[in-house]
Amino acid sequence: MITSIRLAPRMAAILGALIADSAALGLHWLYDPARIAQIEKIKGLVFLQPDANDYAGTSGYFAHGNKSAGDSSGYGEVCLLMLRHFAQHGQFDRVAYQTEYRSYFGPGGAYIGYVDSPTRQTLQTLLPLKPEEFPENSGADDDQFAALATVPVVAAMHTGSQEALKVKIDQVVRLTNHNDTAVAAAQYAGCVLLEVLNGKSITQALTSALPQAGEKLTPLLEEVLQARVLDSAVVAKRFGTACHVLEGLPVIAHIAQHAPDYRTAIEENIRVGGDSCGRAIVLGAIIAAYTSQRSEQNSSIPLEWAARYQKLSIAAYACAQL
């Protein structure tokens, strides 16, 4: 019986990102793999209700006490906001997006949840200004994963060259993360996704996009791409699991290269702990885009996972408008 969703690759990339983020929310920022393993035996891994008891007495930060199973992290909300922006405008409009971002995440906005440092600093820049005064680079000097949250949408909606995509990503990322390392990481991730959407294998895409990764990230990726089997625990211990792109992208690359299907990739990402939602956005996009082009049944997004994502109807409507 077929139990996964088969989508066009570009739509699979976007929904794969959003669903992966939501799946990881319940154990987001829990930095203890042994505790996660205990929880998995009792409750499972994906779409768990955030529970402060799971974080008690161990390394972690419980940030989502006001959320429910199936909700999105702040990263997923940014990804969805960019999707709705494209659906409304048909292309990227910087000032319009900054206006929408300020309205959604700022005081009185619809967003409810944890506000990370890049978001807070971006809002501090935008709030006192009129839209016509918004700077092109309104983001924080910060290399955390907020920089990658819009990549699946921007790359999936791109129809031009790789160089043109890099320019677009630079513009978008600096709205929240005015940081060269963050930009290079996003450009690498976007180029990997573009290569996968153009029919390359994940290994080919991860390798061919290396020139876009920047001097700090490139040697880390070159090292992790030498691994021959899936061993995410070892890789996570080597590179780290916190919110910074230099830690998370090698873990993403390793899981994407070796996981056989979407379900395995997303569960492995949650098991290693830390900023699982931050990694989930790009990982989910790459794996979903790739598996949507394969003939194997049940290798892409599980149907029951899609059904548990609370904002599926909103995302599906925006995709339909595109």
N, C-alpha and C positions, 0 to 999 in steps of 0.2 A: 504494500500500500504506500502511495506517495504521501509523505507527511511534511514536505518542505515547499516553500514558495519559489516558483520559477519566474523571474522578472527579467526585463531587458537590463543589460549590464549597468547602464548608467543609473537607472532607478534602483537596482539592487545595491549599488555602492552607497547611495544616500540612505535607503532604509536599513541597509546592513550596519551602517554607522549608528543610526539612531537606536535601533533595537539592541545592539551590543552595549551601548552606554546604559540603557535602561536595565538590561539584564544584570549589569555589574553593580548597580546602585546599592543594593542591600549590604554589600561587604566592602564598599568603597572606603579607601584610606584605613583599612585594617592591615597592619604591617607584619602580621604573625602567620606565616603559612601553616604552622602546626595547628593554631586555633582554627584557621579556615578549614583544614582537613577534618577537624572534629565536627565543625558545623555542617560540613558537607555530608557526613555520615548520618546526621540527624535530620537536617532540613533541606539538604541539597545545596546548590550553588547559585542558581540564577533566579532573578525576580523575587528575591527574599524581601520581606518587610524589614526595613531598617530597625535594628534593635540595639539599644545601648548596652544590654547585657552581653552581647557578643564581643564588645570592646573592653569590657571590664577587666582590669588587672593585666593588661598586655599592651603592646605597642600599637597605637592607632589613634585616630581622631574621629569621633562620632559627630558628623556634620549634618546628617539628614533626618533628624528627629521629627521634622514637620512634613516629611514625605512618606508616600505609601509605595508598596510594591507596584512596579510598572511605571512609576514616574521617571523623569530624566534628571540627570545631574545638571549643573550649570553648563557644562560642555555641550550636553545634548540640547539644551535650550538655545545655545548660541547657534548650533548647527541647524536647528529647526527654524530659527529666526532668519538665517541666511536663505534657507530654502523658500520660505514664504516671501522673502524680499525678491528673489528671482521670479517667483510665480506672479507677483504683483507687477514688477517693472520690466520683466523680460530680459534684463541685463543688470550688471552691477552699477549702482548709482551711489557714489561715496557719501554725499551729504544726506541723501535720503536714508541710507543704511545707518549712518551715525545718529540721525534723528530717531529712527525706529529703535536702535539699540538703547539710546538714552531713555526713551519713553518706556521700554519694556523692563529694563533692569534698574532704572532710577527710582527715586522716591515717588510713590503713588502708582508705580507700574504694576503690571500683572505678575511679574516674577516673584515667587516666594521661595527662598532657599538661601544656601550659603553663597556669599559673595567673596570670590578670591581676590588676591592682591591686584592682578592686572585689570580685572573688572572695576574694582574700587577706584584705582588710580585713573582709569579711562573716564569713569563717570565724573571724577573730580575735575578733569579737564573740560568735559563737555557741558556740564550742568550750568555754569555761569554764562555761557556763550549763546549768541544767536546762531542758527544754522549756517548763515552765510559767513560766520566767523570761525567755523570749525576748522582746525588745522588738518593738513593731510596726514600728519603723524600724531595722532591723539593718544597713542598707547603708552604703556609703562615700559621702562627699561627692564624687561623681565623675560626670562626664557622658559616660563612654565607652559603647560599644555594647552592653555587657552589659545595659544598661537595656532594650534592645529585643528581647532574645533570646526572651522568653516571649510577646511580643505576638501572634504568629500563633495560638497556642493559645488564649490568653485571649479574643481577639476572635472566633475561629471558634466557640468554645463559648458565646459570649454570645447571649442571646435577648431581652434587654430593650432599653431606650432607650440612646441615645448618652450621656446624662448618667450613667446607671448604669454603662456601660462605663468612662467616665472615672474614676469612683470606684474601680472594681475595679482598673484599671491603676495608679492612684496607690498603692493598697495593695500590689500585687505589685512594682512597680518599686522602692519604697522598702525592700524587703527586701534588695536588693543595691546600689542607687544612690539614696541619700537626698539627692537633688539636684533642685532645681526645674526646671532646664533639661532634665535627663534625663527627668523625669516628663512635662513638656510635649511633648517629642519623642515619647515613647512614646504619649501620648494622641493626638497627631496621627496617628501611624502606625496606631494601632488604629482610630481613627475613619475613616481612609481605607479600611482593609481592610473595616470594617463596611459602609461605603457601597457598595463594590464587591460584597460578598456580597449586598447588597440590590438589586443590579441596575444601579447607576450605572456609567457609563463611568469609566475611570481619570482622565481629565481632570476630569470632574465631581467625582469623589471628592476628588482632590487640591485642588481649588478650594473646595469646600463645607466641607472640614474645616479650612481655614485659621484660623478663629477659635479653634481648639483648640491652636494651635502655640506660643503664648506670644510675648512681646515680642522675644526674641532671634532666634527661628527664623523668625517670620512674614515679616519683610522679605527674608530670604534666599530663602525659598520663593517669594514674590511675584516676585522677580527671575528666578529660574530658570524659573518657569512661563511667562515671556514668550518663551522660546526656541521657535523654530518648527520646527526640524529636530533630529534626533539628532546631537549632537556631544559625546559624553561626554568626550573628551580636553580640549576647551576648558573644559567645565563643571568637570571635576575640577581643572584648573589654577587656575580661578577660586576654587573653594570649598575645595579641599584633599582629601586622601585618607587622613588619619590616623583615629584611633579615636574621635574626638569627634563627637557627634551633630550639632553645628552644621556640621561639614564633610561628613559622610556623607549626611545626609538630603536636602540639595539634589541631590546626585548620584543618589540613589535616585529622587527625584521626576522628575528629567529623563529617566532611562532608562525608568522605568515609563511616562511619558507618551508616549514616542516609539517604543519598541521594538515591532515588530510581533508578536512571539511570545516564548514563554518562553526558547527556546534563544538567540535574539539578545540578550535582556536579560541573561541570566546571563553570556554570553561578553563582552559589552560591559563589564559590571561587573568582570570579571577583568582585562580589558585595561588599565583605568585604574590598576590597582595599589593598593597600600596595604592598608587593612583591608577587603579584598574579602569576607571571610567575615562580618564585622560587618554590612556592607551587604546581603549576600546573604539574610539571614534575612527581613527585611521585603520586600525587592524580590522574592524568590522567591515569597513568600506572595501579594503583590498580583497579580503577573503570572499565577500559576497559578490563582488564584481567578477572575480575569477571563477568561482564555482557556478555562477549563473551561465557561464559559457561552456560548461562541461556537460557530458551526456549522462553521468551517473545520477541516479535518483537519490533524493534525500541528502545531497551534499551541500545544499545552500541553506537559506534561512529557515529554521523549523517553523512550521505553521503555528504551533502552540505558543512559540515565543512571540511571534508577530501579534497574536491575539492578546497577549498580556501587556503589550506596550500601550500605555494609556492614551497616547496622542497619535495613534496609528491613523485614525480618520482624518485628523488635521494634516498629517504628513501626506497621506494618500491623495487628499484633495489638492494639495499644492503640487504634487507630482502630476496629477491629471491636468492641471492648468498649464504645466510646462509642455 
